[in-house]
Structures are given as C-alpha cells and as structure tokens.
Amino acid sequence: MSVIGPRPERPIFAGELSEKIPFYEIRHVIKTGLTSWAQVKTRYDVSAEDHLRKLQYDLYCIEKRSIFLDLRILVKTLSAILFFKG
C-alpha cells in the first residue's frame, strides 16, 4: 500500500462493481493508497453513480500521475483533517 493511490474497495463490492462498471479493473493497475484524488473530491459513495464518479477521478489520477498531483492530494487531505471537512 502506498500513501497516494485509489482507495481499496472491499472484495465483495469490487466484484459487483467490476461487472456493472466498464473499466473498473483499471484502477487496480497501481498500488492502493491511504488517500486519493477521488477521496478528496467526492463524498462517501452510496450509489452506482457515486462509484462511477470515483472511478473517473481514479482514472484521471492514474493518467496524470505526477509528484505535483500527489502533493496536491496530500495538501487537500491534510486540510480536510485539520479543518474537519471530511
């Protein structure tokens, strides 16, 4: 597990989501992480649309992966922790 990367999904839900959402398995190409772009940009997922939105953020993060994006995610995560936004 790394610090930055897609949050791991419970295996039961990952199997269901892989069947329902195209390209869901691509998010497993990189190591899972403690925080992610999807986590700092969206709320807790409750519906299939929320999972799709998080997948879009995860795919964006995989495509645009850089140290600057990682730093931005860390700053947003720390901000959410310090100011009780999350």
N, CA, C and O atoms as a MOPAC input file, in Angstrom:
PM7 MOZYME 1SCF
protein

 N      0.85100 1    -1.17100 1     0.00000 1
 C      0.00000 1     0.00000 1     0.00000 1
 C      0.89700 1     1.23500 1     0.00000 1
 O      1.93500 1     1.26900 1     0.66100 1
 N      0.47800 1     2.23900 1    -0.74900 1
 C      1.22400 1     3.49600 1    -0.78800 1
 C      0.40700 1     4.58400 1    -0.10300 1
 O     -0.70500 1     4.33300 1     0.36100 1
 N      0.95200 1     5.77400 1    -0.04100 1
 C      0.23100 1     6.88600 1     0.57300 1
 C     -0.82800 1     7.41400 1    -0.38700 1
 O     -1.96400 1     7.66500 1     0.01500 1
 N     -0.45700 1     7.58300 1    -1.65900 1
 C     -1.37600 1     8.11100 1    -2.66600 1
 C     -1.72400 1     7.00300 1    -3.64800 1
 O     -0.83600 1     6.33500 1    -4.17700 1
 N     -3.00200 1     6.80800 1    -3.88800 1
 C     -3.47600 1     5.80400 1    -4.83600 1
 C     -4.94900 1     5.55300 1    -4.60600 1
 O     -5.49900 1     6.00400 1    -3.60100 1
 N     -5.59500 1     4.85500 1    -5.50000 1
 C     -7.02400 1     4.57500 1    -5.33300 1
 C     -7.27300 1     3.83000 1    -4.02400 1
 O     -6.54400 1     2.89900 1    -3.68100 1
 N     -8.29500 1     4.24100 1    -3.31000 1
 C     -8.63000 1     3.56000 1    -2.05600 1
 C     -9.07100 1     2.13400 1    -2.36600 1
 O     -9.79700 1     1.90400 1    -3.33300 1
 N     -8.63700 1     1.17800 1    -1.55000 1
 C     -9.05500 1    -0.20900 1    -1.79700 1
 C    -10.54500 1    -0.37900 1    -1.52900 1
 O    -11.09500 1     0.22100 1    -0.60600 1
 N    -11.17000 1    -1.18300 1    -2.32900 1
 C    -12.60100 1    -1.48500 1    -2.17400 1
 C    -12.72600 1    -2.86900 1    -1.57100 1
 O    -11.89300 1    -3.73900 1    -1.82500 1
 N    -13.75300 1    -3.07700 1    -0.78200 1
 C    -13.97400 1    -4.39900 1    -0.20900 1
 C    -14.18900 1    -5.40200 1    -1.34600 1
 O    -14.88200 1    -5.09600 1    -2.31600 1
 N    -13.59700 1    -6.60100 1    -1.23200 1
 C    -13.65300 1    -7.58400 1    -2.32900 1
 C    -15.07100 1    -7.90700 1    -2.80500 1
 O    -15.28300 1    -8.12500 1    -3.99800 1
 N    -16.02200 1    -7.94000 1    -1.90900 1
 C    -17.40600 1    -8.24300 1    -2.30100 1
 C    -17.92400 1    -7.16900 1    -3.25500 1
 O    -18.52300 1    -7.47800 1    -4.28500 1
 N    -17.68800 1    -5.90200 1    -2.90200 1
 C    -18.17200 1    -4.81000 1    -3.73800 1
 C    -17.35100 1    -4.67100 1    -5.01200 1
 O    -17.89200 1    -4.31300 1    -6.05900 1
 N    -16.05200 1    -4.94800 1    -4.93700 1
 C    -15.19700 1    -4.82800 1    -6.12200 1
 C    -15.65700 1    -5.78100 1    -7.21600 1
 O    -15.66200 1    -5.41700 1    -8.39200 1
 N    -16.04200 1    -6.98900 1    -6.84300 1
 C    -16.54100 1    -7.94600 1    -7.83300 1
 C    -17.81700 1    -7.47300 1    -8.48900 1
 O    -17.96700 1    -7.56700 1    -9.70700 1
 N    -18.74200 1    -6.96100 1    -7.68600 1
 C    -20.01000 1    -6.45100 1    -8.22800 1
 C    -19.77300 1    -5.23700 1    -9.12100 1
 O    -20.35700 1    -5.13000 1   -10.20000 1
 N    -18.91700 1    -4.32700 1    -8.67100 1
 C    -18.66200 1    -3.11900 1    -9.45400 1
 C    -17.94600 1    -3.43300 1   -10.76200 1
 O    -18.18200 1    -2.77000 1   -11.77100 1
 N    -17.08000 1    -4.43200 1   -10.75300 1
 C    -16.38200 1    -4.82600 1   -11.98200 1
 C    -17.35700 1    -5.32100 1   -13.03700 1
 O    -17.14400 1    -5.12000 1   -14.23200 1
 N    -18.43000 1    -5.97100 1   -12.58900 1
 C    -19.43800 1    -6.46000 1   -13.52600 1
 C    -20.31800 1    -5.32600 1   -14.05700 1
 O    -20.73800 1    -5.35900 1   -15.21400 1
 N    -20.59800 1    -4.33200 1   -13.22600 1
 C    -21.52400 1    -3.26000 1   -13.58800 1
 C    -20.86400 1    -2.09500 1   -14.32800 1
 O    -21.46700 1    -1.50400 1   -15.22300 1
 N    -19.62100 1    -1.76500 1   -13.95100 1
 C    -18.97600 1    -0.56200 1   -14.47900 1
 C    -17.81700 1    -0.96000 1   -15.39100 1
 O    -16.88700 1    -1.63400 1   -14.94800 1
 N    -17.86400 1    -0.55000 1   -16.66700 1
 C    -16.76000 1    -0.86300 1   -17.58100 1
 C    -15.46400 1    -0.19600 1   -17.10800 1
 O    -15.50100 1     0.90600 1   -16.56200 1
 N    -14.33800 1    -0.84500 1   -17.31100 1
 C    -13.00800 1    -0.33800 1   -16.98900 1
 C    -12.74000 1    -0.20500 1   -15.49000 1
 O    -11.76100 1     0.43200 1   -15.10000 1
 N    -13.58300 1    -0.78800 1   -14.64900 1
 C    -13.38500 1    -0.67100 1   -13.20900 1
 C    -12.07700 1    -1.31800 1   -12.77200 1
 O    -11.43300 1    -0.84100 1   -11.83700 1
 N    -11.68000 1    -2.39300 1   -13.43600 1
 C    -10.46500 1    -3.11800 1   -13.05600 1
 C     -9.19800 1    -2.30200 1   -13.30400 1
 O     -8.16200 1    -2.59200 1   -12.70500 1
 N     -9.25400 1    -1.29600 1   -14.16600 1
 C     -8.06500 1    -0.49600 1   -14.47000 1
 C     -7.55600 1     0.22700 1   -13.23100 1
 O     -6.36000 1     0.49500 1   -13.12500 1
 N     -8.43200 1     0.54300 1   -12.30400 1
 C     -7.99500 1     1.25900 1   -11.10100 1
 C     -7.06700 1     0.42400 1   -10.23900 1
 O     -6.40900 1     0.95300 1    -9.34300 1
 N     -7.00500 1    -0.87800 1   -10.50100 1
 C     -6.11900 1    -1.75800 1    -9.73600 1
 C     -4.74000 1    -1.89100 1   -10.36200 1
 O     -3.93000 1    -2.69900 1    -9.90800 1
 N     -4.46500 1    -1.10700 1   -11.40100 1
 C     -3.16700 1    -1.16000 1   -12.07700 1
 C     -2.06200 1    -0.63200 1   -11.15300 1
 O     -0.94600 1    -1.15200 1   -11.16800 1
 N     -2.36200 1     0.38600 1   -10.35700 1
 C     -1.37000 1     0.92700 1    -9.43500 1
 C     -1.71600 1     0.51200 1    -8.00600 1
 O     -2.82800 1     0.06100 1    -7.73300 1
 N     -0.75800 1     0.67000 1    -7.10700 1
 C     -0.96500 1     0.29100 1    -5.71000 1
 C     -2.09100 1     1.10900 1    -5.09300 1
 O     -2.28100 1     2.28100 1    -5.41900 1
 N     -2.82100 1     0.47800 1    -4.20900 1
 C     -3.83900 1     1.21100 1    -3.47900 1
 C     -3.16400 1     2.14300 1    -2.48700 1
 O     -1.99400 1     1.96300 1    -2.15000 1
 N     -3.90700 1     3.14100 1    -2.02200 1
 C     -3.31800 1     4.13000 1    -1.13100 1
 C     -4.22000 1     4.51600 1     0.01700 1
 O     -5.38300 1     4.11900 1     0.08300 1
 N     -3.66100 1     5.29500 1     0.91600 1
 C     -4.41000 1     5.77500 1     2.06800 1
 C     -5.34300 1     6.92300 1     1.69900 1
 O     -6.39500 1     7.09700 1     2.31400 1
 N     -4.95700 1     7.69900 1     0.69900 1
 C     -5.79000 1     8.80400 1     0.23400 1
 C     -5.69700 1     8.88000 1    -1.28000 1
 O     -4.75500 1     8.36600 1    -1.88200 1
 N     -6.67700 1     9.52200 1    -1.88600 1
 C     -6.69900 1     9.59600 1    -3.34700 1
 C     -7.41500 1    10.85800 1    -3.80100 1
 O     -8.06600 1    11.54200 1    -3.01100 1
 N     -7.28400 1    11.15000 1    -5.08000 1
 C     -7.96400 1    12.30000 1    -5.67600 1
 C     -9.47500 1    12.12300 1    -5.55200 1
 O    -10.19800 1    13.07800 1    -5.26600 1
 N     -9.94200 1    10.90600 1    -5.76800 1
 C    -11.37800 1    10.63500 1    -5.65200 1
 C    -11.87000 1    10.86200 1    -4.23100 1
 O    -12.99100 1    11.32900 1    -4.02800 1
 N    -11.05100 1    10.53900 1    -3.26300 1
 C    -11.46300 1    10.70100 1    -1.87400 1
 C    -11.57900 1    12.16800 1    -1.48400 1
 O    -12.49700 1    12.53900 1    -0.75400 1
 N    -10.66800 1    13.00300 1    -1.95600 1
 C    -10.71600 1    14.41500 1    -1.56500 1
 C    -11.68800 1    15.23400 1    -2.41100 1
 O    -12.05200 1    16.34800 1    -2.03400 1
 N    -12.10500 1    14.69100 1    -3.54700 1
 C    -13.00200 1    15.44200 1    -4.43600 1
 C    -14.47400 1    15.05100 1    -4.32300 1
 O    -15.33800 1    15.79700 1    -4.78300 1
 N    -14.78000 1    13.90000 1    -3.72100 1
 C    -16.17200 1    13.44400 1    -3.65700 1
 C    -16.55500 1    13.09100 1    -2.23100 1
 O    -15.71500 1    13.04600 1    -1.33200 1
 N    -17.82600 1    12.84400 1    -2.05000 1
 C    -18.30700 1    12.41400 1    -0.73600 1
 C    -18.31700 1    10.88600 1    -0.68100 1
 O    -17.90100 1    10.22300 1    -1.63100 1
 N    -18.77800 1    10.35100 1     0.40000 1
 C    -18.84700 1     8.89800 1     0.56700 1
 C    -19.79900 1     8.32100 1    -0.47000 1
 O    -20.88700 1     8.85600 1    -0.68300 1
 N    -19.39400 1     7.23000 1    -1.11800 1
 C    -20.20800 1     6.66800 1    -2.19600 1
 C    -21.31900 1     5.78000 1    -1.64800 1
 O    -21.09800 1     4.91700 1    -0.79800 1
 N    -22.51700 1     6.02100 1    -2.16400 1
 C    -23.67200 1     5.23000 1    -1.75800 1
 C    -24.39500 1     4.61900 1    -2.94900 1
 O    -25.15500 1     3.66400 1    -2.78600 1
 N    -24.17200 1     5.14900 1    -4.13100 1
 C    -24.88400 1     4.64600 1    -5.30400 1
 C    -23.89000 1     4.26900 1    -6.40400 1
 O    -22.69300 1     4.53700 1    -6.30000 1
 N    -24.40400 1     3.65600 1    -7.43500 1
 C    -23.56100 1     3.27600 1    -8.57600 1
 C    -22.99000 1     4.51400 1    -9.26700 1
 O    -21.87000 1     4.47900 1    -9.77600 1
 N    -23.74700 1     5.59500 1    -9.28500 1
 C    -23.26300 1     6.83900 1    -9.88900 1
 C    -22.07900 1     7.39500 1    -9.10800 1
 O    -21.13600 1     7.92500 1    -9.69600 1
 N    -22.13100 1     7.27400 1    -7.77300 1
 C    -21.01400 1     7.73100 1    -6.94800 1
 C    -19.76500 1     6.91100 1    -7.22500 1
 O    -18.66800 1     7.46500 1    -7.29500 1
 N    -19.91000 1     5.61400 1    -7.38300 1
 C    -18.76900 1     4.75400 1    -7.70000 1
 C    -18.21000 1     5.09600 1    -9.07500 1
 O    -16.99500 1     5.08200 1    -9.26900 1
 N    -19.07400 1     5.39800 1   -10.02100 1
 C    -18.62500 1     5.77700 1   -11.35400 1
 C    -17.84600 1     7.09200 1   -11.29300 1
 O    -16.81100 1     7.22200 1   -11.94600 1
 N    -18.32300 1     8.05900 1   -10.52500 1
 C    -17.64600 1     9.34200 1   -10.37900 1
 C    -16.25700 1     9.12000 1    -9.75200 1
 O    -15.27200 1     9.70900 1   -10.19800 1
 N    -16.18600 1     8.27600 1    -8.72400 1
 C    -14.89800 1     7.99700 1    -8.09500 1
 C    -13.95300 1     7.29200 1    -9.07000 1
 O    -12.75100 1     7.56000 1    -9.07800 1
 N    -14.49300 1     6.40200 1    -9.88100 1
 C    -13.67700 1     5.73500 1   -10.88100 1
 C    -13.10200 1     6.75400 1   -11.86600 1
 O    -11.94100 1     6.64800 1   -12.26000 1
 N    -13.89900 1     7.72700 1   -12.25900 1
 C    -13.42200 1     8.76200 1   -13.17500 1
 C    -12.26600 1     9.54600 1   -12.54700 1
 O    -11.27900 1     9.83500 1   -13.22400 1
 N    -12.37700 1     9.88600 1   -11.28000 1
 C    -11.28700 1    10.57900 1   -10.59200 1
 C    -10.05000 1     9.68400 1   -10.47600 1
 O     -8.92600 1    10.15600 1   -10.65200 1
 N    -10.25100 1     8.40000 1   -10.18300 1
 C     -9.11900 1     7.47500 1   -10.08400 1
 C     -8.40800 1     7.33100 1   -11.42400 1
 O     -7.17900 1     7.31100 1   -11.47300 1
 N     -9.16800 1     7.23000 1   -12.50700 1
 C     -8.56400 1     7.10800 1   -13.83500 1
 C     -7.82000 1     8.38500 1   -14.21800 1
 O     -6.76200 1     8.33000 1   -14.84500 1
 N     -8.38000 1     9.53500 1   -13.83700 1
 C     -7.69100 1    10.80400 1   -14.07900 1
 C     -6.35500 1    10.81700 1   -13.33600 1
 O     -5.33200 1    11.21800 1   -13.89200 1
 N     -6.37100 1    10.38200 1   -12.09500 1
 C     -5.16100 1    10.35700 1   -11.26900 1
 C     -4.11900 1     9.40700 1   -11.84900 1
 O     -2.92700 1     9.71000 1   -11.82400 1
 N     -4.54900 1     8.27700 1   -12.36300 1
 C     -3.61900 1     7.32700 1   -12.97500 1
 C     -3.01900 1     7.93000 1   -14.24100 1
 O     -1.81900 1     7.80000 1   -14.48400 1
 N     -3.84900 1     8.58800 1   -15.04500 1
 C     -3.38500 1     9.17400 1   -16.30100 1
 C     -2.43400 1    10.34900 1   -16.07200 1
 O     -1.41800 1    10.46400 1   -16.75800 1
 N     -2.75300 1    11.21800 1   -15.12000 1
 C     -1.98400 1    12.44200 1   -14.88700 1
 C     -1.00300 1    12.31100 1   -13.72100 1
 O     -0.58800 1    13.31900 1   -13.14800 1
 N     -0.64100 1    11.11300 1   -13.37500 1
 C      0.18600 1    10.84900 1   -12.20600 1
 C      1.48400 1    11.65300 1   -12.23500 1
 O      2.25300 1    11.57900 1   -13.19300 1
 N      1.71400 1    12.42200 1   -11.16700 1
 C      2.93700 1    13.20700 1   -11.03700 1
 C      3.14600 1    13.55600 1    -9.56200 1
 O      2.24100 1    13.40700 1    -8.74100 1
 N      4.32300 1    14.01200 1    -9.25200 1
 C      4.61900 1    14.41000 1    -7.87800 1
 C      3.77700 1    15.62200 1    -7.47900 1
 O      3.40300 1    15.75900 1    -6.31400 1
 N      3.48000 1    16.49300 1    -8.42900 1
 C      2.68500 1    17.68000 1    -8.13300 1
 C      1.24200 1    17.31400 1    -7.78300 1
 O      0.65600 1    17.89600 1    -6.87000 1
 N      0.67900 1    16.36400 1    -8.50000 1
 C     -0.67200 1    15.90400 1    -8.17900 1
 C     -0.67900 1    15.20100 1    -6.82500 1
 O     -1.61600 1    15.37100 1    -6.04500 1
 N      0.35700 1    14.41400 1    -6.54100 1
 C      0.45600 1    13.75600 1    -5.24500 1
 C      0.52900 1    14.77700 1    -4.11200 1
 O     -0.13000 1    14.61700 1    -3.08400 1
 N      1.32100 1    15.81500 1    -4.29800 1
 C      1.41100 1    16.87500 1    -3.28200 1
 C      0.07900 1    17.59100 1    -3.09700 1
 O     -0.30800 1    17.91600 1    -1.97500 1
 N     -0.60900 1    17.83200 1    -4.18900 1
 C     -1.91800 1    18.48500 1    -4.10900 1
 C     -2.91400 1    17.61300 1    -3.33100 1
 O     -3.69000 1    18.12000 1    -2.52200 1
 N     -2.88600 1    16.32400 1    -3.57900 1
 C     -3.76300 1    15.40000 1    -2.85800 1
 C     -3.41600 1    15.39400 1    -1.36900 1
 O     -4.31000 1    15.39200 1    -0.52300 1
 N     -2.12500 1    15.39200 1    -1.04800 1
 C     -1.71500 1    15.41800 1     0.35300 1
 C     -2.17100 1    16.69600 1     1.05000 1
 O     -2.64500 1    16.64900 1     2.18500 1
 N     -2.03100 1    17.83400 1     0.37800 1
 C     -2.45400 1    19.11000 1     0.95800 1
 C     -3.95900 1    19.10800 1     1.19100 1
 O     -4.41600 1    19.53100 1     2.25300 1
 N     -4.73300 1    18.64300 1     0.22100 1
 C     -6.19300 1    18.59000 1     0.37800 1
 C     -6.59400 1    17.62100 1     1.48900 1
 O     -7.54100 1    17.88400 1     2.23000 1
 N     -5.87800 1    16.50200 1     1.60600 1
 C     -6.17300 1    15.53500 1     2.65800 1
 C     -5.88700 1    16.12800 1     4.02900 1
 O     -6.71200 1    16.02600 1     4.93700 1
 N     -4.72300 1    16.74800 1     4.18200 1
 C     -4.37800 1    17.37600 1     5.46300 1
 C     -5.33500 1    18.50900 1     5.80700 1
 O     -5.68600 1    18.69600 1     6.97200 1
 N     -5.75300 1    19.25600 1     4.81200 1
 C     -6.73000 1    20.32800 1     5.02400 1
 C     -8.04900 1    19.76300 1     5.53000 1
 O     -8.65700 1    20.31500 1     6.44700 1
 N     -8.48500 1    18.67700 1     4.93900 1
 C     -9.73500 1    18.05200 1     5.36500 1
 C     -9.63500 1    17.53600 1     6.79500 1
 O    -10.60100 1    17.60700 1     7.55500 1
 N     -8.47200 1    17.02000 1     7.15800 1
 C     -8.28600 1    16.50800 1     8.52700 1
 C     -8.24000 1    17.65400 1     9.53200 1
 O     -8.90700 1    17.61100 1    10.56600 1
 N     -7.44700 1    18.68000 1     9.22000 1
 C     -7.26300 1    19.78600 1    10.16100 1
 C     -8.50500 1    20.64100 1    10.35100 1
 O     -8.76100 1    21.13100 1    11.45100 1
 N     -9.27300 1    20.82100 1     9.29100 1
 C    -10.44900 1    21.68200 1     9.35500 1
 C    -11.76100 1    20.90700 1     9.41800 1
 O    -12.83200 1    21.47800 1     9.21300 1
 N    -11.68000 1    19.60700 1     9.70200 1
 C    -12.85600 1    18.73900 1     9.87700 1
 C    -13.82700 1    18.79400 1     8.70100 1
 O    -15.04200 1    18.84500 1     8.89000 1
 N    -13.28100 1    18.78100 1     7.48800 1
 C    -14.12100 1    18.83700 1     6.29000 1
 C    -14.54900 1    17.46300 1     5.81900 1
 O    -15.44400 1    17.36900 1     4.97900 1
 N    -13.96100 1    16.40500 1     6.31600 1
 C    -14.23500 1    15.08700 1     5.75400 1
 C    -14.80600 1    14.11100 1     6.67000 1
 O    -15.06800 1    12.97500 1     6.27600 1

